[in-house]
Amino acid sequence: MSAFRRCTMLGVLFATAMVACDDTTTAPAEPLNVDETEALFLGIQELVSDTAPNFVSVTADGGVIACPLGGQVTAALDVREEQAGDAARVITSVTLSPAGCALSSEGYEFTLDGNPNVHTVIAIGIVEQTLEFQIEGSITGGVDWQLDDRSGTCMIDLILSAEIDPTGTDPTPRATFAGMMCGLEVEFEAADVGVGG
């Protein structure tokens, strides 16, 4: 075997060995637990229900809002009324598309990017003859999250259930968001129902 051929074979073996040594697998990041998922849910709801947002710029249907700890979120708002027979309802829709949006919730600091976004819909109706309230809604979509040295994706598919006690002195509806979030089956209580639940 010629010296050139031996050198070539050694070079190929060396390169193969280097690739084999470098072919390490990285363990997937630990997913969010129940407490962290609830904190993420509450943090997103605070963004949705913020009554005094810090606008970076304004658009026809919303704007770009500075997040509490840095980054921003693009918010699109749509409110419409529907009338069907003797029932009327107002449907509020908010879509949040975070970009490096950093926030603190329940002692956790998250950084969020849209994957693609978080879409919240709340429909509040009333039957005129009976004055019966009808409330329904959902939160869907997904975000990429970072928490300390961990990161991952959280898909959201929650349905709102709410009821009002017409005989009580407190007209605030009791609301529950239930479904799947961050790969977990969850149920979150909400004190009141607005755009943010």
HELIX and SHEET records of a PDB file:
HELIX    1   1 ALA A    3  ASP A   22  1                                  20    
HELIX    2   2 VAL A   34  VAL A   48  1                                  15    
SHEET    1   A 6 PHE A  55  THR A  59  0                                        
SHEET    2   A 6 GLY A  62  ALA A  66 -1                                        
SHEET    3   A 6 GLN A  72  ALA A  84 -1                                        
SHEET    4   A 6 ALA A  87  ALA A  99 -1                                        
SHEET    5   A 6 TYR A 108  VAL A 127 -1                                        
SHEET    6   A 6 CYS A 101  SER A 105 -1                                        
SHEET    1   B 9 PHE A  55  THR A  59  0                                        
SHEET    2   B 9 GLY A  62  ALA A  66 -1                                        
SHEET    3   B 9 GLN A  72  ALA A  84 -1                                        
SHEET    4   B 9 ALA A  87  ALA A  99 -1                                        
SHEET    5   B 9 TYR A 108  VAL A 127 -1                                        
SHEET    6   B 9 GLU A 132  LEU A 147 -1                                        
SHEET    7   B 9 ARG A 150  GLU A 163 -1                                        
SHEET    8   B 9 ARG A 174  MET A 181 -1                                        
SHEET    9   B 9 LEU A 184  ALA A 190 -1                                        
END                                                                             
